[in-house]
Amino acid sequence: MDSLAPTPPAGNGLSGPILIAGGDTDYSLHSLRRQALTRGFDHIALFSGAGGQPTLTWDMERDRLELDGREIRPGACFIRPDVFTFQADKKPESARRAAAWYTAIAGWLLVHPEVRILNRHFGHHNNKPYQLHVARRVGLEVPFTRITNDLGAVERWAGERALVAKPVQGGAHCRELGEWVEAAREAGGLGPLIVQNRLAQPELRLYNIGGRFIAFDMRSELLDYRATNDTRIVPRALDDVPRELCDGLAALMEILGMDFGAADFKTDPETGRLLFLEINSSPMFYGFDLNSAGAVSDAILDTLASGPVPVAARPRVPAAALAA
């Protein structure tokens, strides 16, 4: 295992290397590490999962963190929960082990505020109805939305407009409303869903990483672009992104205590305007890196190394900088 593979020092002013931690089959983490290697960032990869388990010891009395028998003193950290090992093998122990790894590293980070991490002040407001409410409050347009399990009301609304639905707690793809109604009848009822009007292409993903905005179009014939590997990801210059989307996303993330996240927007077929769907505090970015020469990983590394971009100096990334 190459958890402690040496990399050239980057001279980035951090007090120690960047710790990149999570599952060993997380493509986004591997993309971030490749970019760290390419740019010469001093870093340590802590990957666990199906490929094996490194050894970790946190000596609380001496405040000493050891990985594979060697002390490490990270100056920054990027961590993602490992959900992929369990998705692959369906073994409960894989999920428990992944949770233990995340809890141990997250706990160490909580007691070391000097270590730079993204979303340190995030209040973990992953409640999607709350996020939609805050988005509306800061001026982002959202679709027609009802939180409900009233199938009679839903069917009445469906007579007025095309509707889709997704779980109120997240964790599943958006589906046609009729599929949910059929499933509800078979199951004897469902819990509340997020019911919204059906939106159309184009669809936009907008990252905000320490004040650096990076935009992509997702082009797919499916209702939910995540349901296929055939989605085309195309970088979009920020000059072609309505400024109110960047401003609204920045305001939303400030309220949520986030400095790293990605929001999805989709087009209202009646007005042609991009409407806010949701925000993810730990978004995947492997495919977006592939189509932008590592732009998302670059922004993560730069933010960890140098801190967030001041509001007045937020860069608008030109299309040429995103060319693969």
C-alpha positions in Angstrom: 0.0 0.0 0.0 1.3 3.4 -1.0 -0.4 5.5 1.8 2.9 7.4 2.4 4.2 7.6 -1.1 6.5 10.7 -1.2 5.7 13.6 -3.4 7.7 16.7 -4.2 7.2 19.6 -1.8 5.0 22.4 -3.2 6.0 25.3 -1.1 2.4 26.2 -0.5 2.8 27.6 3.0 0.9 24.8 4.8 2.3 23.5 8.1 2.2 20.0 6.8 1.0 17.8 3.9 -2.5 17.5 2.6 -4.2 14.4 3.9 -6.5 12.9 1.2 -8.8 10.4 3.0 -11.6 8.0 2.0 -12.5 4.9 0.1 -9.9 3.2 -2.2 -12.5 3.0 -5.0 -13.6 6.6 -4.8 -12.6 7.9 -8.3 -12.9 11.5 -7.1 -10.3 11.0 -4.5 -8.0 9.4 -7.0 -8.5 12.3 -9.4 -7.6 14.8 -6.6 -4.5 12.8 -5.8 -3.4 12.7 -9.4 -3.7 16.4 -9.6 -1.8 16.8 -6.3 1.0 14.7 -7.8 1.0 16.6 -11.1 1.3 20.0 -9.3 3.7 18.9 -6.7 1.6 19.2 -3.6 3.0 17.4 -0.6 0.3 15.0 0.4 -0.6 11.7 2.1 -3.2 9.3 0.7 -5.2 7.4 3.3 -7.3 5.0 1.3 -9.2 2.1 2.8 -11.7 -0.4 1.5 -11.8 -3.6 -0.6 -8.1 -3.2 -1.4 -7.0 -3.4 2.3 -6.9 -1.4 5.5 -4.0 0.8 6.6 -3.2 0.9 10.3 -4.2 4.1 12.2 -3.5 5.1 15.8 -4.4 8.4 17.4 -2.6 8.6 20.8 -4.7 11.2 22.6 -2.2 11.6 25.5 0.6 12.7 23.2 -1.7 14.0 20.5 0.2 11.8 18.0 -1.5 10.5 14.8 0.2 7.5 13.2 -0.5 5.9 9.8 1.1 2.6 9.0 3.4 3.1 12.0 4.6 6.5 11.0 3.6 9.8 12.6 1.8 12.2 10.3 1.1 15.9 10.9 -1.3 17.1 8.1 -1.6 20.8 7.5 -4.9 20.3 5.6 -7.3 17.5 4.8 -9.8 16.5 2.2 -12.1 13.7 3.3 -15.1 11.9 1.8 -17.2 9.1 3.3 -16.6 5.7 1.6 -20.0 4.6 0.3 -18.6 2.7 -2.7 -17.2 -0.4 -0.9 -20.6 -1.3 0.5 -22.4 -0.5 -2.7 -20.1 -3.1 -4.4 -20.1 -5.9 -1.9 -23.4 -5.2 0.1 -21.7 -6.4 3.3 -22.8 -4.6 6.5 -19.3 -4.8 7.9 -18.1 -2.7 4.9 -20.5 0.0 5.8 -19.6 -0.2 9.5 -15.9 -0.1 8.8 -16.2 2.9 6.5 -18.2 4.8 9.1 -15.5 4.0 11.7 -12.8 5.3 9.4 -14.7 8.5 8.7 -15.5 9.1 12.4 -12.0 8.6 13.5 -10.5 11.1 11.0 -13.3 13.5 11.4 -12.9 13.4 15.1 -9.2 14.2 14.8 -10.0 17.1 12.5 -12.6 18.5 15.0 -10.0 18.9 17.7 -7.4 20.4 15.4 -9.0 23.6 14.1 -5.6 24.7 12.8 -5.8 22.0 10.1 -7.4 23.4 6.9 -10.5 21.5 5.7 -13.4 22.5 3.5 -16.8 23.0 5.1 -15.4 23.1 8.6 -18.3 25.4 9.6 -21.0 23.6 7.7 -23.9 23.0 10.1 -24.7 19.7 8.3 -28.0 21.2 7.1 -28.5 18.4 4.6 -32.2 18.7 4.9 -33.4 19.2 1.4 -36.6 21.0 2.1 -34.7 23.4 4.3 -32.1 24.0 1.6 -34.9 24.7 -0.9 -36.4 27.2 1.5 -33.1 29.0 2.0 -32.4 29.0 -1.7 -35.7 30.8 -2.3 -34.9 33.2 0.5 -31.6 34.3 -1.1 -33.2 34.9 -4.5 -32.6 31.6 -6.3 -35.6 30.5 -8.3 -36.9 27.0 -7.5 -39.5 24.8 -9.3 -43.1 24.4 -8.2 -42.5 22.3 -5.1 -44.7 20.4 -2.7 -43.6 18.2 0.2 -46.3 15.6 0.5 -47.5 12.0 0.5 -51.1 13.0 -0.3 -51.6 10.9 -3.5 -55.0 12.4 -4.2 -53.6 15.9 -4.2 -50.6 14.8 -6.3 -52.9 13.4 -8.9 -54.9 16.6 -9.0 -51.7 18.6 -9.5 -50.5 16.2 -12.2 -53.6 17.2 -14.2 -52.3 20.7 -14.4 -48.6 20.1 -15.2 -46.0 17.4 -15.7 -44.6 16.4 -12.3 -41.6 14.4 -11.0 -40.7 13.3 -7.5 -37.8 12.2 -5.4 -37.3 11.2 -1.7 -37.4 14.0 0.7 -34.3 12.7 2.4 -32.4 12.2 -0.9 -30.5 9.1 -1.7 -32.3 8.1 -4.9 -32.8 9.4 -8.4 -35.5 11.7 -9.6 -38.4 9.7 -11.2 -41.6 10.4 -13.1 -44.4 11.0 -10.6 -46.4 8.0 -12.0 -43.7 5.6 -11.0 -43.9 6.8 -7.4 -47.7 6.7 -7.3 -47.6 3.1 -8.6 -45.0 2.1 -6.0 -47.0 3.8 -3.3 -50.1 1.8 -4.1 -48.2 -1.5 -4.2 -46.5 -0.7 -0.8 -49.6 0.6 0.8 -48.4 4.2 1.0 -45.2 6.2 1.0 -43.6 8.8 3.2 -43.5 12.4 2.1 -41.8 13.1 -1.2 -40.5 16.2 -2.9 -42.9 16.8 -5.8 -41.9 19.3 -8.5 -42.7 20.3 -12.0 -40.8 18.5 -14.7 -37.9 20.6 -15.9 -35.9 20.3 -19.2 -32.5 20.6 -20.7 -30.1 22.3 -20.5 -29.0 21.3 -17.0 -26.2 23.0 -15.1 -23.8 22.0 -12.3 -22.2 24.9 -10.6 -19.3 24.3 -8.1 -18.3 26.9 -5.6 -15.0 26.0 -4.1 -13.6 28.6 -1.7 -15.2 31.4 -3.8 -14.0 29.9 -7.2 -17.0 29.1 -9.4 -16.7 26.3 -12.1 -19.7 25.5 -14.3 -20.6 22.5 -16.4 -23.5 21.5 -18.7 -24.9 18.0 -18.3 -26.4 16.7 -21.5 -28.5 13.7 -21.1 -31.8 12.3 -22.6 -32.8 10.8 -19.2 -34.8 12.6 -16.5 -31.9 12.2 -14.0 -28.4 12.5 -15.6 -27.0 10.4 -12.7 -28.8 7.3 -14.0 -26.5 6.8 -16.9 -22.8 6.8 -17.8 -23.7 8.3 -21.2 -24.2 11.9 -19.8 -22.0 14.4 -21.7 -20.2 16.8 -19.4 -19.3 20.1 -21.1 -17.5 22.9 -19.4 -19.4 26.2 -19.5 -17.6 29.6 -19.3 -18.8 31.6 -16.3 -19.5 34.5 -18.7 -22.4 32.3 -19.9 -23.7 31.6 -16.4 -26.3 34.1 -15.1 -24.6 36.2 -12.5 -27.5 35.8 -10.1 -26.8 32.0 -9.9 -23.3 32.6 -8.6 -24.4 35.3 -6.2 -27.4 33.2 -5.0 -25.2 30.1 -4.6 -22.6 32.1 -2.6 -25.4 33.5 -0.3 -26.9 30.1 0.2 -23.6 28.5 1.1 -22.8 31.3 3.4 -26.0 30.7 5.4 -25.3 26.9 5.4 -21.7 27.5 6.5 -20.2 25.9 3.4 -17.1 26.8 1.4 -17.3 23.7 -0.8 -20.3 22.4 -2.7 -22.0 21.9 -6.0 -25.5 23.0 -7.0 -27.7 21.6 -9.8 -29.9 23.8 -11.9 -32.3 22.8 -14.6 -34.4 24.7 -17.2 -38.0 25.7 -16.7 -39.6 24.8 -20.1 -42.0 27.7 -19.8 -39.6 30.5 -19.0 -36.2 29.1 -20.2 -34.7 30.2 -16.8 -32.4 27.9 -14.8 -34.1 26.8 -11.5 -32.3 25.6 -8.4 -32.7 21.9 -7.6 -30.4 21.0 -4.8 -26.9 21.5 -3.3 -24.4 18.8 -2.4 -21.9 19.3 0.4 -19.7 16.4 -0.7 -20.2 16.2 -4.5 -18.4 13.8 -6.7 -16.1 15.4 -9.3 -14.2 12.7 -11.1 -16.1 13.0 -14.4 -16.0 16.8 -14.2 -12.2 16.7 -13.7 -11.9 14.5 -16.7 -13.6 17.1 -18.9 -11.8 20.1 -17.5 -8.2 19.2 -17.1 -8.6 18.7 -13.4 -10.3 22.1 -12.7 -12.3 21.0 -9.7 -9.3 19.3 -8.1 -7.2 22.3 -8.8 -9.7 24.5 -7.0 -9.8 22.1 -4.0 -6.0 22.0 -3.7 -5.7 25.8 -4.0 -8.3 26.5 -1.4 -6.7 24.0 1.0 -3.3 25.5 0.5 -4.2 29.2 0.4 -7.6 29.6 1.9 -10.9 30.9 0.3 -10.9 33.6 -2.3 -12.0 37.0 -1.0 -15.5 37.9 -2.2 -14.2 40.9 -4.1 -11.7 38.8 -6.0 -13.8 35.7 -6.9 -12.4 34.6 -10.3 -14.6 33.9 -13.2 -12.9 30.9 -14.9 -12.7 31.4 -18.7 -13.6 28.6 -21.1 -10.0 28.3 -22.2 -8.9 27.4 -18.7 -11.4 24.5 -18.7 -10.3 23.0 -22.0 -9.2 19.4 -21.6 
